[in-house]
Amino acid sequence: MTIATLTKPWEAMSYGFLDASAKRELRRKMLKAIAVPGCQMPYASREVPMARGWGTGGLQVTLTLLRPSSVVKVIDQGADDSVNAASIRSFLSKVSGARETWDTLEATIIQSRHRIPEERLRADQVLVLQVPNPEPLRPVEPNMSVARQMHADADYGRLWLILYEQIVRSGRVMQGAAYPSLVNGRHVMTPSPIPRWDVPKLHMAQHLTFLSAGREKRLYAVPPFTRVEPLVFSDVPFQVEDHAALTCHRSGLTGYFMNEIPQGGGGSQFELSDSNLGIKAIRQAEGAEARVGSTWYENGKMPQ
Amino acid sequence: MIATAPPLALQAPQLMTTPPLLTMTGVSRRYGDVVALRDVSATVYPGEVLGIVGESGSGKSTLLRMMNLEDMPDAGDYRLALPDLPGNLFDLDRFARRMLCATRIGIVYQNPHLGLLMKHTSSGNVAERLLIAGERSFAALRGRAREALDASEFPLDRMDARPLELSGGMQQRVQLAKAIALEPVLLLLDEPTTGLDVSVQALVLDTLKRLQRDRAMTIVIVSHDLGVIRTMADRVMVMRRGRVVEQGLADQIFQDPQHDYTQQLVHAKL
């Protein structure tokens, strides 16, 4: 018997880039995160060939979930074709053999920064959000040990204090992204950095969502069919961005979250933030074959 | 013979016939080799102002911190006459302790940095108390914060200024508003006017007196300033080296001090 018969042949890297022990640790933490929805789980956060702050948290979760039959979509600010999205996607497919896609309906794993796709996600899809700052209490409690104790006590009064002061100062809630939300009636999480528009999509959703912060070494999850309620005052209702009436100047679609594009004359035009939805709409209008799924928002309204 | 009530002078004073609001017995606390409190007992009756005087390091602030459940003693028993919390309050868990402190006990610290969130607005500081108690209506928060600030004679046009931008006297008023916002059964004042100049001190004391009169509040006030204690307190406890050396009605202590240390204290002042 020789050593060679007992060992595997040499490979440049393990499957899915991360070594087996790193993936095992991540899987354990992901299962814990699912078991306690919205609760932040610490994890080791390994080195990946990308700088901290560029989506390393999301990348590690995605690498752990990938298999050769996966279809992977990566979104950066709603777009599939930005440099960051394109290079993360090609890295994922290179280390795992997974197929790349831009289409939300086709993907099995969607890694995203800033947006949840406008098309409804199904039970067989997993959404992985890259999170820069996982701690909703950071603006009110700089000491993270104390913040953890506040989570344990469900001591969230001060988060309403932030909203209170925004209303006092500006007449309305100004929190744009990272709107603090109560998950499963117990833990407040920051669904950062998605806009308010996307927060209702997480409520009782069919799909599983992971939120992972690589630099802060924390991950948390929203399992399927879990309540996600944005924090509100009883007399000041939660409002999403006022985009329902805006029309995309390229695809002609109305009633979705838009990017504002300032024009020379001082005015502005709008274009769909979810670029793949726009592309499919344009293709459909040109008579090409493109399937657009049902969307969360219908005519600019989220059905109750 | 006609049965008559005993003459007035022989009736027990009303204070003695009502059960005490606060009872502390046998509280001791050491910090390493330093003994901060040795077997201290205290009683406070509803509607009464108890003054605690003593030099620095006499244990008076430690005692007040224990009353606010911020610090646990090595031994001792602490009860408030609350129907829902009959047992020793030192045995409560952290969660119940926090709820009790937030909703039933108000405190004003000497250093406003301890009691206030300096980066948040003054009205927000008061609203935070209400939020902990579960108030979730913006209009109600705003209204009740305004009421509490008004009651502590804080100028309402500055209610959305941050405490950092306010003068010392104003900061103390914000602390006071925060303390009384939930109408606590017990108000603790830890050197509330130390560090303020004499005229501001007088104004803050005025406010405190008026609040005490209007709301019949039960107050424990700690100070090393006999003038403050004389203005505020009905009853006085003199502490030295972690022990209570003398206690009695305020007039009695100031006019006829019995203990050597109290005599020195009263004479040093006059």
Interface residues (C-beta under 8 A of the other chain):
Chain A: V140 D153 D155 G157 R158 W160 L161 Y164 E165 I167 V168 R169 F233 S234 D235 V236
Chain B: R94 F95 R98 L117 H120 T121 S123 G124 A127 E128 L131 I132 R136 S137 F138 A139 A140 L141 R142 D160
